[in-house]
Amino acid sequence: MPGTFRVGARYFQEQADGIAEDCAENVAKGLRVDTAAGKFDKCVKVEETTRLEEDAPPSEKIYCPGVGLVEDSGVTLVRYGFTSIDDDDNH
Protein backbone atom coordinates (compact mmCIF):
# COMPACT_ATOMS: atom_id res chain seq x y z
CA MET A 1 0.00 0.00 0.00
CA PRO A 2 1.42 3.40 -0.89
CA GLY A 3 2.45 5.65 2.01
CA THR A 4 -0.08 8.33 1.04
CA PHE A 5 -3.58 6.85 0.91
CA ARG A 6 -5.68 8.30 -1.90
CA VAL A 7 -9.21 7.07 -2.59
CA GLY A 8 -9.36 5.77 -6.15
CA ALA A 9 -5.65 4.94 -6.35
CA ARG A 10 -4.90 1.56 -7.92
CA TYR A 11 -1.67 -0.39 -7.66
CA PHE A 12 -0.10 -3.81 -8.09
CA GLN A 13 0.58 -5.88 -5.00
CA GLU A 14 2.28 -8.79 -6.72
CA GLN A 15 3.53 -9.22 -10.26
CA ALA A 16 4.60 -12.72 -11.19
CA ASP A 17 3.03 -13.74 -14.50
CA GLY A 18 0.69 -16.70 -14.06
CA ILE A 19 1.58 -17.07 -10.37
CA ALA A 20 0.57 -13.92 -8.51
CA GLU A 21 -1.07 -10.98 -10.26
CA ASP A 22 -2.80 -9.15 -7.42
CA CYS A 23 -4.09 -5.58 -7.71
CA ALA A 24 -5.63 -3.25 -5.14
CA GLU A 25 -7.83 -0.16 -5.20
CA ASN A 26 -8.22 2.26 -2.29
CA VAL A 27 -11.98 2.72 -1.90
CA ALA A 28 -12.56 4.59 1.40
CA LYS A 29 -10.79 6.36 4.23
CA GLY A 30 -11.71 7.91 7.57
CA LEU A 31 -13.74 4.87 8.60
CA ARG A 32 -14.67 3.94 12.16
CA VAL A 33 -14.64 0.19 12.74
CA ASP A 34 -16.11 -1.64 15.75
CA THR A 35 -14.76 -5.14 16.42
CA ALA A 36 -14.50 -7.48 19.38
CA ALA A 37 -10.91 -6.19 19.73
CA GLY A 38 -12.08 -2.57 20.10
CA LYS A 39 -13.15 0.51 18.20
CA PHE A 40 -10.78 2.01 15.66
CA ASP A 41 -10.81 5.38 13.89
CA LYS A 42 -9.18 6.72 10.72
CA CYS A 43 -9.29 3.31 9.04
CA VAL A 44 -9.00 2.68 5.31
CA LYS A 45 -10.73 0.20 3.00
CA VAL A 46 -9.00 -1.58 0.12
CA GLU A 47 -10.50 -3.88 -2.52
CA GLU A 48 -8.16 -6.54 -3.87
CA THR A 49 -8.51 -8.52 -7.09
CA THR A 50 -6.36 -10.86 -9.13
CA ARG A 51 -6.18 -11.29 -12.88
CA LEU A 52 -5.84 -15.02 -12.27
CA GLU A 53 -9.46 -15.18 -10.98
CA GLU A 54 -11.26 -12.47 -12.92
CA ASP A 55 -14.72 -13.86 -12.07
CA ALA A 56 -14.07 -13.79 -8.30
CA PRO A 57 -15.53 -10.88 -6.33
CA PRO A 58 -13.05 -8.40 -4.84
CA SER A 59 -11.64 -9.15 -1.41
CA GLU A 60 -12.45 -6.23 0.92
CA LYS A 61 -9.90 -5.40 3.61
CA ILE A 62 -9.89 -2.71 6.29
CA TYR A 63 -6.66 -1.47 7.83
CA CYS A 64 -6.44 0.75 10.93
CA PRO A 65 -3.56 2.88 12.25
CA GLY A 66 -1.46 1.24 14.94
CA VAL A 67 -3.08 -2.15 14.36
CA GLY A 68 -2.99 -3.11 10.68
CA LEU A 69 -5.51 -5.49 9.14
CA VAL A 70 -8.74 -5.59 11.21
CA GLU A 71 -11.21 -6.96 8.67
CA ASP A 72 -10.79 -9.27 5.69
CA SER A 73 -13.93 -10.03 3.66
CA GLY A 74 -16.15 -10.19 6.74
CA VAL A 75 -13.65 -11.83 9.12
CA THR A 76 -12.85 -9.37 11.91
CA LEU A 77 -10.12 -8.96 14.48
CA VAL A 78 -11.01 -10.29 17.94
CA ARG A 79 -7.79 -9.52 19.83
CA TYR A 80 -4.45 -7.82 19.29
CA GLY A 81 -1.43 -6.76 21.29
CA PHE A 82 2.10 -7.74 22.13
CA THR A 83 3.46 -10.88 23.71
CA SER A 84 6.55 -11.18 25.82
CA ILE A 85 9.23 -13.78 25.20
CA ASP A 86 9.46 -14.05 29.01
CA ASP A 87 5.77 -14.99 29.28
CA ASP A 88 5.47 -18.50 30.78
CA ASP A 89 2.47 -19.25 28.53
CA ASN A 90 4.71 -19.06 25.45
CA HIS A 91 6.97 -21.99 26.42
Rosetta blueprint (number, residue, H / E / L):
1 M L
2 P L
3 G L
4 T L
5 F L
6 R L
7 V L
8 G L
9 A L
10 R E
11 Y E
12 F E
13 Q L
14 E L
15 Q L
16 A E
17 D L
18 G L
19 I L
20 A E
21 E L
22 D E
23 C E
24 A E
25 E E
26 N E
27 V E
28 A E
29 K E
30 G E
31 L E
32 R E
33 V E
34 D E
35 T E
36 A L
37 A L
38 G E
39 K E
40 F E
41 D E
42 K E
43 C E
44 V E
45 K E
46 V E
47 E E
48 E E
49 T E
50 T E
51 R H
52 L H
53 E H
54 E L
55 D L
56 A L
57 P L
58 P L
59 S E
60 E E
61 K E
62 I E
63 Y E
64 C E
65 P L
66 G L
67 V L
68 G E
69 L E
70 V E
71 E E
72 D E
73 S L
74 G L
75 V E
76 T E
77 L L
78 V L
79 R L
80 Y L
81 G L
82 F L
83 T L
84 S L
85 I L
86 D L
87 D L
88 D H
89 D H
90 N H
91 H L
